[in-house]
Each structure stands twice: as structure tokens, then as C-alpha cells.
Amino acid sequence: MWLSLSGVIGLALGDDLLFRAYVLIGPALSMLIFALSPALAACLSWLFFGEALSPSELVGIALTLSGVAWVITAPKRATPGQTRHSYALGLVLALGGAVGQALGLITAKVGLIQGASPQSANCIRLIAAATVIWLVTTMTGRARQSLEMWTENRRASAYTTIGALSGPIVGVWLSLIAIDRVPIGVASTLMSLTPLFLLPIARVVFHEPITFRALAGTLVAIAGVAVLLQ
């Protein structure tokens, strides 16, 4: 029950809110707000599991989140057609995604404490999330459209499959191993390093320049990780 709830909250609801925020306010600002999830997860894990963080771990978390925030708040082009209403809604959706991520980790931890292995836990979470997603898709009349898009655009389908294998399957499985072995606040902070890993990919694949701000933010975040892993 807890693992199914974790999948629905963290994967189905949390990711959906985050993706909608991408459309409204762009990925940079969305990821900045989403970076609040480690702090939320740390507070919740302290309330539910008594996982208190040491002063050095708090310093490491602060450094890491500061570095990530510095990178993802670099000036970018404004989102076309953005209004005040859509901007405010995007902020709320991104915050909802951060809360969903934090609650998903907490409920997953409860399931792991009951004795489930990380691999089994990931299967249960994915099945629950996929079931809810397809139920909602069917009820809103978009199931046929989704299937047609899948069959008509083979290139997009291939990239989506690779993304599903690397993210929700392998990535989430490793994250469950992490929260089973270290405090949730530490694990979720390390998970928030995604924007930094995207820098070399953006440079090689999309030929985007790596600015001094991005490099400096990366070094600050790496310093925070070094403090966390001591």
C-alpha cells in the first residue's frame, strides 16, 4: 500500500505537475523550485523517522543546493506567450512537484522499512503509477491520441523508451537503494544534481556554451557533495 501510494504521489502526480510547470515557466525556474524537495524531504524524514542531519550534512546540502540554484537561474530567453496567471500557476505546479517528490520518497521509505527490496519496491511503484496515469488518460479521452503518437513517431518513441529505461526504471531503482541506506535529506540532495549533469550533454549534443556561472555553480555543488560524502 505504501509503495503504491509512493508511486502515485511521486511518479504519477509529482512528475505530471513538474512537466506542466516546464511548459508554463520553463525548465530553469521549474528546477529551481523543484530543488526545494531535498529540504522538504529532510524535514519530513526528521518528523517521521527521526533522521536528524549533522551540522556538516546541513552545510553540504546548503552548498549543493546553492550551486544548483546558481546554475539553473542563469538568464535565458523568456517563455513565449507567458502571462501573469500562467506564471503564477507554473510556480504553484513546480512547488507541487517538489512536494510530490518529497512525499514520494517518504512513503517509499515506509514501504522499504516493511521489508521490501528496492527492486521490488520500484516495480510496485511503477505499476501503481502507470495504472493511475492510464486510468486518467482513458477517462479524459486521450488514450487513443497517446497510442497514435507512439506508433506514428518512431523516433520520438525510441527516445521516450530510452528515457523511461534510464529514468523511472534504473534511476528510481538506484534512488530507492539510496534512501534505504542513507538519510533521505542526503540522498535527495544528491538526486538534485541532475541540472549539473545536463551541462556537458547540452554542450556536446545541443552545442550550448558553458558559461563561467555554470562552471562556478558546478564547483560549488561538487564542494557540497564532497562535504556530504565525508
Backbone torsions as a table, in degrees:
resi	resn	phi	psi	omega
1	MET	NA	-45.9	-178.3
2	TRP	-66.5	-39.7	-179.7
3	LEU	-69.4	-38.2	176.2
4	SER	-63.7	-43.8	177.3
5	LEU	-61.4	-39.2	178.0
6	SER	-61.6	-43.3	179.2
7	GLY	-63.5	-41.6	-179.3
8	VAL	-66.7	-45.1	-177.3
9	ILE	-72.1	-49.5	-173.0
10	GLY	-79.5	-44.9	-174.0
11	LEU	-91.6	-49.5	-176.4
12	ALA	-74.9	-53.6	-175.2
13	LEU	-81.9	-50.1	-176.1
14	GLY	-60.5	-47.6	-179.7
15	ASP	-67.7	-36.0	178.8
16	ASP	-62.2	-44.1	178.6
17	LEU	-62.8	-41.2	-179.6
18	LEU	-65.2	-42.8	-179.9
19	PHE	-64.3	-37.6	177.3
20	ARG	-66.7	-35.3	177.0
21	ALA	-65.9	-36.7	176.4
22	TYR	-52.7	-44.4	-176.0
23	VAL	-67.0	-37.6	-172.8
24	LEU	-84.8	-41.3	-174.2
25	ILE	-124.3	2.9	178.0
26	GLY	87.8	157.8	-176.3
27	PRO	-69.3	-31.8	-175.5
28	ALA	-64.6	-53.5	-179.8
29	LEU	-67.8	-36.2	177.8
30	SER	-60.8	-45.2	-179.4
31	MET	-68.5	-29.8	176.8
32	LEU	-63.1	-47.4	178.9
33	ILE	-68.6	-38.3	179.1
34	PHE	-63.2	-24.0	179.0
35	ALA	-67.8	-7.0	174.3
36	LEU	-73.6	-15.9	-175.1
37	SER	-59.0	-38.5	176.9
38	PRO	-60.7	-40.2	178.4
39	ALA	-65.9	-42.1	177.6
40	LEU	-63.5	-43.5	179.8
41	ALA	-64.3	-39.0	179.1
42	ALA	-64.1	-42.3	178.8
43	CYS	-64.9	-43.7	-179.5
44	LEU	-67.1	-39.6	179.3
45	SER	-66.9	-30.7	175.2
46	TRP	-68.1	-40.4	-179.5
47	LEU	-69.3	-42.9	-172.9
48	PHE	-90.1	-34.3	-173.4
49	PHE	-119.1	-4.3	-178.5
50	GLY	68.5	26.8	-179.6
51	GLU	-82.8	85.1	179.0
52	ALA	-79.1	140.5	179.7
53	LEU	-96.9	141.6	178.3
54	SER	-74.2	162.0	178.0
55	PRO	-56.3	-39.6	180.0
56	SER	-66.4	-36.4	177.9
57	GLU	-67.6	-37.9	176.9
58	LEU	-64.2	-40.2	176.9
59	VAL	-63.9	-43.4	179.4
60	GLY	-62.1	-42.5	177.9
61	ILE	-62.8	-44.1	-179.6
62	ALA	-62.5	-43.7	179.0
63	LEU	-63.0	-45.7	-177.3
64	THR	-63.0	-48.1	-179.5
65	LEU	-66.0	-34.1	177.6
66	SER	-64.7	-43.4	178.6
67	GLY	-62.9	-44.9	179.0
68	VAL	-63.0	-44.6	-179.5
69	ALA	-61.6	-38.9	-179.9
70	TRP	-63.5	-38.2	-179.0
71	VAL	-71.1	-48.1	-170.8
72	ILE	-82.3	-6.0	175.7
73	THR	-100.1	13.0	175.5
74	ALA	-60.9	141.3	-176.6
75	PRO	-57.7	132.0	177.4
76	LYS	-135.7	170.0	179.7
77	ARG	-65.1	143.4	-179.5
78	ALA	-66.7	150.9	177.8
79	THR	-71.6	126.7	-178.1
80	PRO	-60.4	139.9	174.4
81	GLY	71.3	18.9	-177.8
82	GLN	-79.0	129.3	177.3
83	THR	-111.5	170.7	179.6
84	ARG	-62.1	-39.4	-179.9
85	HIS	-65.6	-47.0	-178.8
86	SER	-66.1	-33.0	177.7
87	TYR	-65.0	-47.6	179.5
88	ALA	-63.8	-40.8	178.9
89	LEU	-64.3	-39.7	178.2
90	GLY	-61.7	-40.3	177.4
91	LEU	-62.3	-43.4	-179.8
92	VAL	-64.9	-42.3	179.9
93	LEU	-64.7	-41.6	178.3
94	ALA	-64.0	-40.2	176.5
95	LEU	-64.6	-39.4	175.9
96	GLY	-61.6	-38.0	176.5
97	GLY	-63.6	-39.5	178.4
98	ALA	-65.5	-42.5	178.0
99	VAL	-64.5	-41.5	178.4
100	GLY	-61.6	-41.2	177.5
101	GLN	-61.8	-45.6	-178.8
102	ALA	-64.2	-47.3	179.8
103	LEU	-65.9	-34.6	177.3
104	GLY	-62.3	-40.2	178.3
105	LEU	-68.5	-40.0	-179.3
106	ILE	-64.3	-48.7	-179.4
107	THR	-67.1	-32.8	175.4
108	ALA	-65.2	-39.6	178.3
109	LYS	-60.8	-40.4	177.8
110	VAL	-60.7	-43.5	178.1
111	GLY	-63.4	-39.4	179.0
112	LEU	-67.0	-35.4	178.4
113	ILE	-63.8	-30.4	179.5
114	GLN	-71.2	-7.8	174.6
115	GLY	116.4	0.9	-179.9
116	ALA	-73.7	143.9	174.7
117	SER	-79.0	154.3	179.8
118	PRO	-56.3	-37.7	-178.9
119	GLN	-67.5	-45.4	177.2
120	SER	-64.4	-39.7	179.3
121	ALA	-60.7	-40.7	-180.0
122	ASN	-65.2	-40.9	178.5
123	CYS	-60.2	-46.1	-179.1
124	ILE	-63.0	-43.7	-179.2
125	ARG	-63.4	-43.1	-179.0
126	LEU	-66.8	-41.4	179.9
127	ILE	-63.5	-45.0	179.9
128	ALA	-63.4	-44.5	-179.2
129	ALA	-64.9	-44.7	-179.5
130	ALA	-63.9	-38.7	178.9
131	THR	-61.9	-47.1	-179.5
132	VAL	-65.5	-43.0	-179.1
133	ILE	-60.0	-45.7	-178.1
134	TRP	-71.7	-31.6	175.3
135	LEU	-63.4	-45.9	179.2
136	VAL	-65.8	-42.2	179.1
137	THR	-60.6	-41.9	179.8
138	THR	-68.3	-43.4	-178.5
139	MET	-65.4	-29.8	179.2
140	THR	-90.7	3.7	175.9
141	GLY	74.7	24.7	-177.2
142	ARG	-111.0	6.6	-177.9
143	ALA	-64.6	-45.7	-179.4
144	ARG	-63.5	-42.3	179.1
145	GLN	-61.4	-40.6	179.8
146	SER	-65.0	-43.6	179.8
147	LEU	-66.5	-38.6	178.4
148	GLU	-65.1	-40.7	177.5
149	MET	-63.2	-36.7	-179.2
150	TRP	-65.3	-41.0	-176.2
151	THR	-83.7	-28.2	-174.5
152	GLU	-83.1	-34.1	-177.6
153	ASN	-109.9	88.4	-175.6
154	ARG	-65.7	-35.7	-179.0
155	ARG	-65.3	-47.3	178.1
156	ALA	-63.5	-37.5	178.9
157	SER	-63.6	-39.1	179.9
158	ALA	-65.3	-44.8	178.7
159	TYR	-64.8	-38.2	178.3
160	THR	-63.6	-40.2	178.4
161	THR	-63.9	-43.9	177.5
162	ILE	-61.5	-42.7	178.7
163	GLY	-63.1	-38.9	179.7
164	ALA	-67.3	-39.6	-179.7
165	LEU	-67.8	-42.5	-176.2
166	SER	-79.6	-32.8	-176.1
167	GLY	-91.6	-79.7	-176.1
168	PRO	-61.8	-27.4	-177.5
169	ILE	-91.6	-67.9	-177.0
170	VAL	-71.0	-47.9	-176.3
171	GLY	-62.5	-47.2	-179.3
172	VAL	-68.3	-36.8	176.8
173	TRP	-59.0	-46.0	178.3
174	LEU	-65.2	-35.4	178.6
175	SER	-66.1	-34.5	177.5
176	LEU	-68.7	-37.0	174.7
177	ILE	-62.0	-39.7	-178.4
178	ALA	-63.6	-50.0	-176.9
179	ILE	-71.0	-16.4	176.5
180	ASP	-79.2	-18.5	-173.1
181	ARG	-116.4	-22.5	-179.4
182	VAL	-132.1	163.6	176.8
183	PRO	-55.5	143.7	-176.7
184	ILE	-60.1	-37.2	180.0
185	GLY	-60.5	-40.6	178.9
186	VAL	-69.6	-47.4	-178.1
187	ALA	-61.8	-45.3	-177.8
188	SER	-68.4	-28.8	175.7
189	THR	-66.0	-44.2	177.8
190	LEU	-64.0	-33.8	178.2
191	MET	-67.7	-22.6	-177.8
192	SER	-79.7	4.5	-178.9
193	LEU	-80.6	2.0	-176.4
194	THR	-49.7	-47.2	-179.0
195	PRO	-57.7	-30.2	179.9
196	LEU	-72.4	-37.9	177.7
197	PHE	-68.0	-23.2	179.8
198	LEU	-75.6	-18.0	-177.4
199	LEU	-59.0	-54.7	179.6
200	PRO	-65.1	-31.1	177.4
201	ILE	-65.7	-43.4	178.6
202	ALA	-62.6	-34.5	-179.9
203	ARG	-70.1	-46.4	-174.6
204	VAL	-78.1	-45.1	-173.3
205	VAL	-83.7	-45.4	-174.1
206	PHE	-105.7	1.8	176.5
207	HIS	57.2	36.2	176.2
208	GLU	-86.0	137.2	-179.7
209	PRO	-70.0	146.3	174.9
210	ILE	-96.4	112.7	-174.8
211	THR	-81.7	167.2	176.2
212	PHE	-61.2	-38.4	179.3
213	ARG	-60.8	-43.7	179.6
214	ALA	-64.0	-42.4	180.0
215	LEU	-66.0	-43.2	-179.6
216	ALA	-66.0	-42.1	178.0
217	GLY	-62.7	-38.1	177.7
218	THR	-63.5	-42.8	179.5
219	LEU	-64.2	-39.2	177.4
220	VAL	-63.9	-44.1	179.9
221	ALA	-64.5	-40.6	178.4
222	ILE	-64.5	-36.6	176.1
223	ALA	-62.3	-40.5	177.5
224	GLY	-63.6	-41.6	177.8
225	VAL	-62.7	-40.3	179.0
226	ALA	-60.8	-38.6	177.6
227	VAL	-67.0	-41.2	-179.3
228	LEU	-63.5	-35.8	-174.0
229	LEU	-89.1	2.7	178.8
230	GLN	-70.5	NA	NA
